[in-house]
């Protein structure tokens, strides 16, 4: 893993089940895919080792520029975990930041603005964030052909930035009062 930017270096201790972390060809930009710790586990012993995290943002794709988050996508089990996202990443959001969070316990999609960033919430009980977002943005495999893993996130960022998500504006606080009891559905090998 190569952490080449101070902003990504700040987030590195929160990486969990990492797929990759590498610089993009755009100077100062860095990408990460994996999971992101929202609430750390308790300290397990005298040596400071921790138990598994209590809460993670799953299936994360994170792209940072030199001073701000450019793209954040992932899956939340509960909308009530969003304040943890803001606690860990919110100060690096700005008007260029695009956030798309697939959320298990909401019925309706909505968008809001946080620290100048557009934040989109889409209901999803099962599925893969990357696949769902590429479908939402109408991206094809050919759009990513020949690109490094990091540059694929840059392509995703550009497509997200130019997309006009047609969903109502709502506050996170209001939508937290309308959540459901859905749980993530996982299907795997038997």
N, C-alpha and C positions, 0 to 999 in steps of 0.2 A: 504494500500500500504506500502510495506516494502522496503525502499531504504537502502541497506547494503553495498554499495561501494561508495567511494568518486567520482569516475568518473560518475556513474549514478546519484549521488546527484547533480552534476554540471548540468546535463541535465534535471533534474526534473522540473524546472520552465517552460520548453518548452513542457511538456507533455500536451496533449489535448485529450479529449474523451478517456480516459484511459480504457483499458480492464483489464490489470493486470501489476504489476511490482513486481517481486519476485526474490529471489536468486535461482540459480541453485545448483545442488549438487556439482559441480566443485567449489572448494574453491575460493572465490573472484569473481565469475562470477554472473552476474545479468541480468535478461531479462525484456523487456518491450514490450507490444503490445498496440497499439492505434494509435493516430495521433501525429505528432511532428511539433511544430510551427517553421516555417521558417522565417516569417515576422510577428511581433507582430502588433496588432491593435493599433490605436491611443489611447492616454490617454483620457478617456471620461469625467472625472470629477475631482474636487479638491482633492478627496480622493485617486487618483491614479489608480482607476479601469480602465480597458482597454476595448475597443470595441473588437469584435471578430477578430481573426487573419486575416491578409490579404492573407497569404499563408501558407499552411500546406503540409507536406509530409503525404500522406494518407496511411492507412492500413500498418502501420509500424510494423516491428518485429526488435527489437534492442537487441543485446546481447553484453554485455561488460565484459571484463576481468578486472583485477585489474588496468591496466594502459592503455588499448587500447580498441577500438571498435573491436569486433570479427566479428559480422554479422550485416549488415543493409540491410533490404529490405523494399520496399515501392513503392508508385506510385506518380509520378510527373505529374501534368497537362501539364507542359511545360519544355522542356530541359533547357530553360533559367532560371529556378529556381535552377539548380544544384549549381551555385556559393553560394547560400544561405545554401545549405547542407554543402558545404565545410566550410563556415564561422562558422556554428554552431558545426560541428562534425569533420571537416577535421584534426585538430591538434591531434586527437585521432586515426587517421588511421595509420597503419603500415603494414609491409609485411604479417602479419597474418590476416589482415582485409579482409573480403569478402563483397562486396557491389553489390546488384542486384536491379536495379531501373527500374520498368515498367513505360514507359513514353508515354503519350498520343500523343504528336505531333511529333513523329519521324516515318519514314517509314521503316528504316532498323536498325537491331540490330547491336551493336558494343561494343567493350570493350576498356578500356584504363587503365592506371596506374596513381594513384594519391597518393602522399606521400608513395609510396611503395605498396599501396593497389590495388588489382584488382577490377575495377569498371565495371560492365556489365549493358548495357542499352538495354531493350527489348521493342518493341512497344506493347502497349495495350490500346485500346479504352474502352473496357468494360471487366469486370472480377474481380476476387478476387486474390490478390497478393499471398496469402498463397497457394491457390489451383493451380495457374499457376506455382509457383516455385516447389511445390511438384511434379507436372507432369514433369516439365523440368528436375528435378533431379531423376525421376523414383522412388520416395519414395512411399511406400504403407502405409495404415493405420496400418498394423502390425509393421512397423518400429517405430511407436510412442506408441505402446500399453503399457499401464502401466506406462507411463512417466508423470511427472508433466508438467504443462504448460511451465515452465522455461526450463526443460530438453528437451522438444520438439524442442526448439530453438537451443540447443546444437547439437542435431541430425541433424537439418537443416544446421547448420554451418559446421559440419564434412562432410556432403554430398556436400555442396557447395564448400568447400575447395578442395575436391578430384575430383570434376567435371572439365572436360576439355571443357569449353565453346568453341564451334567451330564457332566463329564469327570474323570478321575482326577487326584489331586494327585501331582506329581512334582517333583524338583529339576531345575533347568536343567543342572546339572553332570552328573547321571545321564543325562538325555536326550541330552546332547552325545555320550555314548559310543554312542548308538544311531541316529545320523543315517545317511542314505542318500546316494547320489550323484546324486539327481535334480537337474535343471537346469530353470530357468524356461522354459516354452513360450510363445512369443509368436507370435501370428498377426495379420497385418495385411494391408494392401492389397498386391496383387501387381503 
